[in-house]
Amino acid sequence: MLRTILVAIDTKNRDDDVIANISTLDPSKVEKITLIHVNDERFGKQNISEDEKQIFEKAHNDLNERGFSVEPLMLTGVPFDEIVNEAKKRKVSLIAAGAGNNPKWKDFLFGETVERVLQLSSLPVMVCRESDPGSHIFRHLLIGIDFSNGSYNAVKEVKSTAEHKLAEIEKVTLIHVHEKTTMDLLMRYAAKEQIDREISIEKDRLDEICESLSALGIKEVNVAMSIGRPAVEIIKTVKAIGPSLTVIGAQGTGDPAMCRIGATALRVAQLASSSVLIIPTEITDHAAC
């Protein structure tokens, strides 16, 4: 997943968070980074200013100085279309972009470009936010688990990253949220023994995932369980424990198959205070991890 990365930056917003997070990766494990900036043609601006060129060149130089092989790419077009198309054309294994901001909603720290990339791309997408200086982006992972194919694929990608030593993962926290409306119905109509049995089965499955992660050399693996709305509980947990990266499957158990990204994953990507890695249920059009 980290072998070839398309790093999208917005020179107007500088996107220091993207470069800071990507810079914590091991250059020897990353074959190539394509650094892209798209001049948005929808606003009638055909030329890139000198200030924007300098910001782009600084990002390019910062990555080069860290030892990464970088291909710079400056285009004019619709940003999300160009990012998705270039990622597909270059068969990259990951798209990384800043969270941006959307001025239409004061509480939505999320830009149109990354939202549309999440909706259109069939690749893993990392939404980068400010991190602790010197902290490795994969140091502490919070992984959302709802036992869907999407969440199992997220675990699979994390395990592959650890197994191939693409990044040093020190700690993993698994979070499983019991949907409150479902639990309310069970409490009303199901016998307590049945509820306890279901919870016990879920705990066993979480323990199996924990053991498989520990077997790969991850020093600390924990489980958190709560009741509520999944997105809300995950966002609260991010704030409480401060993971370096939240990992979640693009589609959960209740999401329609035609949606590339479900409501919970999109909400977490929008509002979590950490960087967020969205893993699609089926990853296509990319090089092997």
C-alpha positions in Angstrom: 0.0 0.0 0.0 2.9 2.4 0.6 5.1 1.5 -2.4 3.8 4.1 -4.8 2.0 7.2 -3.5 0.2 10.1 -5.2 0.6 13.1 -2.8 -1.9 15.8 -3.7 -1.2 19.3 -2.3 -3.1 22.6 -2.6 -0.5 25.4 -2.8 -3.1 28.0 -1.6 -3.5 26.1 1.7 0.1 25.0 1.7 -0.9 21.5 2.9 2.1 21.3 5.3 0.2 18.4 7.1 0.4 16.2 4.0 4.2 16.6 3.6 4.8 16.3 7.3 3.0 13.0 7.5 4.3 11.5 4.4 7.9 12.5 5.4 7.7 10.2 8.4 7.6 7.1 6.1 10.8 5.2 5.4 12.1 6.4 2.0 13.6 2.9 1.4 10.1 1.4 1.5 8.5 3.9 -0.9 9.5 3.3 -4.5 8.0 6.5 -5.9 6.0 9.6 -4.9 4.1 11.6 -7.5 3.6 15.1 -6.1 0.7 16.7 -7.7 -0.9 20.2 -7.6 -3.9 21.0 -9.8 -4.7 24.6 -10.8 -8.5 24.7 -10.6 -9.8 25.7 -14.1 -13.3 26.3 -12.8 -12.3 29.7 -11.4 -10.9 30.9 -14.8 -7.3 30.9 -13.6 -5.1 29.3 -16.2 -1.7 30.2 -14.8 0.0 29.2 -11.5 1.5 32.2 -9.5 5.1 32.4 -8.6 4.2 32.1 -4.9 2.3 28.8 -5.6 5.3 27.5 -7.6 7.6 28.3 -4.7 5.4 26.4 -2.3 5.2 23.4 -4.6 9.0 23.5 -5.1 9.5 23.6 -1.3 7.3 20.5 -0.9 9.2 18.8 -3.7 12.6 19.7 -2.1 11.5 18.6 1.4 10.5 15.1 0.1 13.7 14.9 -1.9 15.9 15.8 1.1 14.3 13.0 3.0 15.4 10.6 0.4 12.2 10.0 -1.5 12.1 9.5 -5.3 9.6 12.3 -6.4 8.0 13.0 -9.7 6.6 16.6 -9.7 3.3 17.2 -11.6 1.5 20.5 -12.0 -1.7 20.5 -14.0 -4.7 22.6 -14.8 -8.1 21.1 -14.6 -10.7 20.0 -12.0 -8.7 18.9 -9.0 -10.5 15.8 -7.9 -10.9 14.5 -11.5 -7.2 15.0 -12.2 -6.1 13.4 -8.9 -8.3 10.3 -9.5 -7.3 10.0 -13.2 -3.5 10.5 -12.5 -3.6 7.9 -9.7 -5.3 5.4 -12.0 -2.9 6.2 -14.9 0.2 5.8 -12.7 -1.2 2.7 -10.9 -0.3 4.1 -7.5 -1.2 2.2 -4.3 -2.2 5.1 -2.2 -3.6 8.7 -2.5 -2.6 11.2 0.2 -4.2 14.6 0.5 -4.9 17.3 3.1 -8.3 17.6 4.8 -8.7 21.1 3.3 -11.6 23.2 4.5 -15.0 24.0 3.2 -16.1 27.6 3.9 -19.8 26.7 3.5 -19.9 25.0 6.9 -17.9 26.4 9.8 -17.9 23.1 11.5 -16.8 21.0 8.5 -13.1 21.0 8.4 -13.2 19.2 5.1 -12.6 20.3 1.5 -14.5 19.4 -1.7 -11.5 17.9 -3.4 -10.7 15.2 -0.8 -14.4 14.4 -0.4 -14.9 13.8 -4.1 -11.6 11.8 -4.3 -13.0 9.6 -1.5 -16.3 9.1 -3.5 -14.6 8.5 -6.9 -11.4 6.6 -6.2 -11.2 2.8 -5.7 -7.8 3.2 -4.0 -6.9 3.7 -0.3 -7.0 7.4 0.5 -5.2 9.0 3.4 -6.7 12.3 4.7 -3.8 14.1 6.5 -4.1 16.3 9.5 -1.7 18.0 11.9 0.3 15.5 13.9 2.7 15.6 16.8 6.2 16.7 15.6 8.4 13.7 15.1 5.5 11.2 15.4 5.4 8.5 12.8 2.1 8.4 10.9 1.7 4.7 11.5 2.9 4.7 15.2 -0.5 4.2 16.8 -3.4 3.0 14.7 -7.1 3.1 15.7 -9.0 0.6 13.5 -12.8 0.6 13.2 -14.2 -2.9 13.3 -17.8 -3.8 12.4 -17.1 -7.3 11.0 -17.9 -6.2 7.5 -15.8 -7.1 4.5 -14.6 -3.4 4.6 -13.3 -3.6 8.1 -11.6 -7.0 7.5 -9.9 -5.5 4.4 -8.7 -2.6 6.5 -7.1 -5.1 9.0 -5.7 -7.0 6.1 -3.9 -3.9 4.8 -2.5 -3.1 8.2 -1.2 -6.7 8.6 0.4 -6.5 5.2 2.1 -3.2 6.1 3.4 -4.8 9.4 4.4 -8.1 7.7 6.4 -6.4 4.9 7.8 -3.9 7.4 6.7 -1.0 5.3 6.1 1.1 8.4 6.8 0.7 12.1 3.5 0.1 13.9 4.0 0.3 17.7 0.4 0.2 18.9 -3.1 -0.8 17.5 -6.4 -0.1 19.1 -9.4 -1.9 17.7 -12.8 -0.2 18.2 -16.1 -1.9 17.8 -19.3 0.1 18.3 -22.6 -1.6 19.1 -25.2 0.5 17.2 -27.5 1.9 19.9 -30.8 1.4 18.0 -29.9 -2.3 17.4 -28.9 -2.8 21.1 -32.2 -1.1 22.2 -34.2 -3.5 20.1 -32.2 -6.5 21.4 -32.7 -5.4 25.0 -36.4 -5.1 24.3 -37.1 -8.3 22.5 -34.2 -10.7 23.0 -33.3 -12.8 26.0 -30.3 -11.6 28.0 -28.6 -14.9 27.4 -28.8 -14.4 23.6 -27.4 -10.9 23.9 -24.5 -12.1 26.1 -23.8 -14.9 23.6 -23.7 -12.4 20.7 -21.3 -10.1 22.6 -19.1 -13.1 23.6 -18.8 -14.1 20.0 -17.8 -10.6 19.0 -15.2 -10.4 21.7 -13.8 -13.8 20.5 -13.5 -12.4 17.0 -11.8 -9.2 18.2 -9.4 -11.3 20.3 -8.5 -13.3 17.2 -7.7 -10.1 15.3 -5.6 -8.9 18.2 -3.6 -12.2 18.3 -3.0 -12.0 14.6 -1.7 -8.5 14.9 0.5 -9.3 17.9 2.0 -12.2 16.0 3.4 -9.7 13.5 5.4 -8.0 16.2 3.1 -5.1 17.1 4.0 -4.5 20.7 0.6 -3.3 22.0 -2.9 -4.3 20.8 -6.0 -3.2 22.6 -9.8 -3.4 22.2 -12.3 -0.7 22.9 -16.1 -1.4 22.8 -18.9 1.1 23.2 -22.6 1.7 22.4 -23.8 4.5 20.3 -23.6 5.8 16.7 -20.4 4.4 15.1 -19.1 7.6 13.6 -19.7 9.6 16.8 -18.1 7.0 19.0 -15.1 6.6 16.8 -14.6 10.4 16.6 -14.9 10.6 20.5 -12.3 7.8 20.8 -9.9 9.5 18.5 -10.1 12.6 20.7 -9.7 10.6 23.9 -6.7 8.4 22.9 -5.0 10.5 20.2 -4.0 7.9 17.6 -1.5 9.0 14.9 -3.8 7.5 12.3 -7.4 6.2 12.2 -8.0 3.3 9.8 -11.5 2.4 8.6 -13.1 0.4 5.8 -14.9 2.5 3.2 -18.0 0.5 3.5 -19.7 -0.9 6.6 -22.3 -3.5 7.2 -25.2 -1.2 6.4 -23.8 0.6 3.4 -25.2 -0.1 -0.1 -22.8 -1.9 -2.4 -22.9 0.9 -5.1 -21.5 3.5 -2.7 -17.6 3.7 -2.7 -17.7 5.2 0.7 -20.4 4.8 3.4 -21.8 7.4 5.8 -19.6 6.3 8.8 -16.3 6.3 7.0 -17.1 9.7 5.3 -18.1 11.2 8.7 -15.0 10.0 10.4 -12.8 11.3 7.6 -14.5 14.6 7.8 -14.5 15.2 11.6 -11.8 13.0 13.3 -9.0 15.0 14.8 -6.4 12.5 13.5 -5.3 11.7 10.0 -7.6 9.0 8.6 -6.9 6.2 6.2 -9.9 4.9 4.2 -9.5 1.4 2.8 -12.0 0.3 0.0 -13.6 -3.1 0.2 -12.0 -4.0 -3.2 -8.8 -2.2 -4.2 -8.4 -2.0 -8.0 -6.3 -0.1 -10.6 -3.1 0.0 -8.5 0.2 -1.7 -8.2 0.8 -4.5 -5.7 1.5 -3.3 -2.1 
